[in-house]
Amino acid sequence: MTKTVAKEEVIGRALKAKDLVAYDKDAVVSRTIIQKQVGTVTIFSFDKGQGLSEHTAPFDAMVEILDGEAEILIDRKPHRVKAGEFIIMPARRPHALKAVKRFKMALIMIKA
């Protein structure tokens, strides 16, 4: 499920990113906050056991864990990332995510 947040909902307001998506049983929920030609910011929630299968991206991507804990594989090497921590997934290197505990994250991709 993806929902784009109307600009007027986020521009010029102090918000908690983790409050912009709710957990959904056995699901991954995403909400795009910024979508521009040069990059995106998307907030995700993952129920326990949910994840994204291994893939690559043409750009570096930064993941900040907002709540919970994730296992993030980069080149099949596992990294435990907890609330308050972030990791950068390098461009063109395989990566995957899995919810060790349910978690929320901000995904920031800069394309330029």
BAVOMAR-986262 format. One record per residue (C-alpha): residue number from 1; x, y, z; residue in three letters. Coordinates in steps of 0.25 Angstrom, whole numbers, plus 5000, padded with zeros to 4 digits. Layout:
<site><pos>NUM</pos><east>X</east><north>Y</north><up>Z</up><code>ALA</code></site>
...
// end
This chain:
<site><pos>1</pos><east>5000</east><north>5000</north><up>5000</up><code>MET</code></site>
<site><pos>2</pos><east>5006</east><north>5013</north><up>4996</up><code>THR</code></site>
<site><pos>3</pos><east>5000</east><north>5027</north><up>4999</up><code>LYS</code></site>
<site><pos>4</pos><east>5006</east><north>5040</north><up>4995</up><code>THR</code></site>
<site><pos>5</pos><east>5004</east><north>5051</north><up>5006</up><code>VAL</code></site>
<site><pos>6</pos><east>4999</east><north>5064</north><up>5001</up><code>ALA</code></site>
<site><pos>7</pos><east>5009</east><north>5075</north><up>5002</up><code>LYS</code></site>
<site><pos>8</pos><east>5000</east><north>5083</north><up>5011</up><code>GLU</code></site>
<site><pos>9</pos><east>5000</east><north>5072</north><up>5021</up><code>GLU</code></site>
<site><pos>10</pos><east>5015</east><north>5073</north><up>5023</up><code>VAL</code></site>
<site><pos>11</pos><east>5021</east><north>5086</north><up>5018</up><code>ILE</code></site>
<site><pos>12</pos><east>5024</east><north>5096</north><up>5029</up><code>GLY</code></site>
<site><pos>13</pos><east>5020</east><north>5086</north><up>5040</up><code>ARG</code></site>
<site><pos>14</pos><east>5028</east><north>5079</north><up>5051</up><code>ALA</code></site>
<site><pos>15</pos><east>5024</east><north>5064</north><up>5050</up><code>LEU</code></site>
<site><pos>16</pos><east>5029</east><north>5051</north><up>5055</up><code>LYS</code></site>
<site><pos>17</pos><east>5033</east><north>5042</north><up>5043</up><code>ALA</code></site>
<site><pos>18</pos><east>5029</east><north>5030</north><up>5050</up><code>LYS</code></site>
<site><pos>19</pos><east>5015</east><north>5035</north><up>5052</up><code>ASP</code></site>
<site><pos>20</pos><east>5012</east><north>5036</north><up>5037</up><code>LEU</code></site>
<site><pos>21</pos><east>5010</east><north>5021</north><up>5035</up><code>VAL</code></site>
<site><pos>22</pos><east>5003</east><north>5011</north><up>5044</up><code>ALA</code></site>
<site><pos>23</pos><east>5006</east><north>4996</north><up>5045</up><code>TYR</code></site>
<site><pos>24</pos><east>4997</east><north>4987</north><up>5038</up><code>ASP</code></site>
<site><pos>25</pos><east>4997</east><north>4972</north><up>5041</up><code>LYS</code></site>
<site><pos>26</pos><east>5006</east><north>4963</north><up>5032</up><code>ASP</code></site>
<site><pos>27</pos><east>5008</east><north>4975</north><up>5023</up><code>ALA</code></site>
<site><pos>28</pos><east>5018</east><north>4986</north><up>5018</up><code>VAL</code></site>
<site><pos>29</pos><east>5012</east><north>5000</north><up>5018</up><code>VAL</code></site>
<site><pos>30</pos><east>5019</east><north>5011</north><up>5011</up><code>SER</code></site>
<site><pos>31</pos><east>5016</east><north>5026</north><up>5010</up><code>ARG</code></site>
<site><pos>32</pos><east>5023</east><north>5035</north><up>5000</up><code>THR</code></site>
<site><pos>33</pos><east>5026</east><north>5049</north><up>5007</up><code>ILE</code></site>
<site><pos>34</pos><east>5035</east><north>5055</north><up>4996</up><code>ILE</code></site>
<site><pos>35</pos><east>5035</east><north>5050</north><up>4981</up><code>GLN</code></site>
<site><pos>36</pos><east>5044</east><north>5059</north><up>4972</up><code>LYS</code></site>
<site><pos>37</pos><east>5052</east><north>5056</north><up>4960</up><code>GLN</code></site>
<site><pos>38</pos><east>5065</east><north>5057</north><up>4968</up><code>VAL</code></site>
<site><pos>39</pos><east>5060</east><north>5048</north><up>4979</up><code>GLY</code></site>
<site><pos>40</pos><east>5050</east><north>5042</north><up>4989</up><code>THR</code></site>
<site><pos>41</pos><east>5047</east><north>5041</north><up>5004</up><code>VAL</code></site>
<site><pos>42</pos><east>5038</east><north>5030</north><up>5008</up><code>THR</code></site>
<site><pos>43</pos><east>5033</east><north>5025</north><up>5021</up><code>ILE</code></site>
<site><pos>44</pos><east>5031</east><north>5010</north><up>5023</up><code>PHE</code></site>
<site><pos>45</pos><east>5025</east><north>5001</north><up>5034</up><code>SER</code></site>
<site><pos>46</pos><east>5028</east><north>4986</north><up>5033</up><code>PHE</code></site>
<site><pos>47</pos><east>5021</east><north>4976</north><up>5042</up><code>ASP</code></site>
<site><pos>48</pos><east>5030</east><north>4965</north><up>5049</up><code>LYS</code></site>
<site><pos>49</pos><east>5035</east><north>4955</north><up>5038</up><code>GLY</code></site>
<site><pos>50</pos><east>5032</east><north>4964</north><up>5026</up><code>GLN</code></site>
<site><pos>51</pos><east>5043</east><north>4970</north><up>5017</up><code>GLY</code></site>
<site><pos>52</pos><east>5048</east><north>4973</north><up>5004</up><code>LEU</code></site>
<site><pos>53</pos><east>5055</east><north>4963</north><up>4996</up><code>SER</code></site>
<site><pos>54</pos><east>5069</east><north>4965</north><up>4990</up><code>GLU</code></site>
<site><pos>55</pos><east>5070</east><north>4975</north><up>4980</up><code>HIS</code></site>
<site><pos>56</pos><east>5079</east><north>4986</north><up>4975</up><code>THR</code></site>
<site><pos>57</pos><east>5077</east><north>5001</north><up>4972</up><code>ALA</code></site>
<site><pos>58</pos><east>5085</east><north>5010</north><up>4963</up><code>PRO</code></site>
<site><pos>59</pos><east>5086</east><north>5021</north><up>4975</up><code>PHE</code></site>
<site><pos>60</pos><east>5092</east><north>5021</north><up>4989</up><code>ASP</code></site>
<site><pos>61</pos><east>5080</east><north>5020</north><up>4999</up><code>ALA</code></site>
<site><pos>62</pos><east>5080</east><north>5023</north><up>5013</up><code>MET</code></site>
<site><pos>63</pos><east>5071</east><north>5016</north><up>5023</up><code>VAL</code></site>
<site><pos>64</pos><east>5068</east><north>5022</north><up>5037</up><code>GLU</code></site>
<site><pos>65</pos><east>5061</east><north>5012</north><up>5046</up><code>ILE</code></site>
<site><pos>66</pos><east>5050</east><north>5020</north><up>5053</up><code>LEU</code></site>
<site><pos>67</pos><east>5044</east><north>5009</north><up>5062</up><code>ASP</code></site>
<site><pos>68</pos><east>5047</east><north>4995</north><up>5065</up><code>GLY</code></site>
<site><pos>69</pos><east>5059</east><north>4987</north><up>5059</up><code>GLU</code></site>
<site><pos>70</pos><east>5062</east><north>4982</north><up>5045</up><code>ALA</code></site>
<site><pos>71</pos><east>5072</east><north>4972</north><up>5039</up><code>GLU</code></site>
<site><pos>72</pos><east>5078</east><north>4979</north><up>5026</up><code>ILE</code></site>
<site><pos>73</pos><east>5087</east><north>4970</north><up>5017</up><code>LEU</code></site>
<site><pos>74</pos><east>5097</east><north>4977</north><up>5008</up><code>ILE</code></site>
<site><pos>75</pos><east>5104</east><north>4968</north><up>4999</up><code>ASP</code></site>
<site><pos>76</pos><east>5098</east><north>4957</north><up>5008</up><code>ARG</code></site>
<site><pos>77</pos><east>5105</east><north>4962</north><up>5020</up><code>LYS</code></site>
<site><pos>78</pos><east>5095</east><north>4964</north><up>5031</up><code>PRO</code></site>
<site><pos>79</pos><east>5094</east><north>4977</north><up>5039</up><code>HIS</code></site>
<site><pos>80</pos><east>5085</east><north>4979</north><up>5051</up><code>ARG</code></site>
<site><pos>81</pos><east>5080</east><north>4993</north><up>5051</up><code>VAL</code></site>
<site><pos>82</pos><east>5071</east><north>4999</north><up>5062</up><code>LYS</code></site>
<site><pos>83</pos><east>5063</east><north>5011</north><up>5065</up><code>ALA</code></site>
<site><pos>84</pos><east>5071</east><north>5023</north><up>5065</up><code>GLY</code></site>
<site><pos>85</pos><east>5082</east><north>5017</north><up>5055</up><code>GLU</code></site>
<site><pos>86</pos><east>5084</east><north>5018</north><up>5040</up><code>PHE</code></site>
<site><pos>87</pos><east>5091</east><north>5011</north><up>5029</up><code>ILE</code></site>
<site><pos>88</pos><east>5095</east><north>5014</north><up>5015</up><code>ILE</code></site>
<site><pos>89</pos><east>5092</east><north>5004</north><up>5004</up><code>MET</code></site>
<site><pos>90</pos><east>5102</east><north>5006</north><up>4993</up><code>PRO</code></site>
<site><pos>91</pos><east>5097</east><north>5007</north><up>4979</up><code>ALA</code></site>
<site><pos>92</pos><east>5098</east><north>4995</north><up>4970</up><code>ARG</code></site>
<site><pos>93</pos><east>5100</east><north>4986</north><up>4982</up><code>ARG</code></site>
<site><pos>94</pos><east>5090</east><north>4975</north><up>4986</up><code>PRO</code></site>
<site><pos>95</pos><east>5082</east><north>4978</north><up>4998</up><code>HIS</code></site>
<site><pos>96</pos><east>5070</east><north>4973</north><up>5005</up><code>ALA</code></site>
<site><pos>97</pos><east>5062</east><north>4976</north><up>5018</up><code>LEU</code></site>
<site><pos>98</pos><east>5055</east><north>4968</north><up>5028</up><code>LYS</code></site>
<site><pos>99</pos><east>5047</east><north>4971</north><up>5041</up><code>ALA</code></site>
<site><pos>100</pos><east>5054</east><north>4965</north><up>5053</up><code>VAL</code></site>
<site><pos>101</pos><east>5043</east><north>4972</north><up>5061</up><code>LYS</code></site>
<site><pos>102</pos><east>5033</east><north>4981</north><up>5054</up><code>ARG</code></site>
<site><pos>103</pos><east>5040</east><north>4993</north><up>5050</up><code>PHE</code></site>
<site><pos>104</pos><east>5038</east><north>5007</north><up>5043</up><code>LYS</code></site>
<site><pos>105</pos><east>5048</east><north>5013</north><up>5034</up><code>MET</code></site>
<site><pos>106</pos><east>5051</east><north>5026</north><up>5026</up><code>ALA</code></site>
<site><pos>107</pos><east>5057</east><north>5023</north><up>5012</up><code>LEU</code></site>
<site><pos>108</pos><east>5064</east><north>5034</north><up>5006</up><code>ILE</code></site>
<site><pos>109</pos><east>5069</east><north>5033</north><up>4992</up><code>MET</code></site>
<site><pos>110</pos><east>5076</east><north>5044</north><up>4985</up><code>ILE</code></site>
<site><pos>111</pos><east>5077</east><north>5042</north><up>4970</up><code>LYS</code></site>
<site><pos>112</pos><east>5086</east><north>5054</north><up>4966</up><code>ALA</code></site>
// end
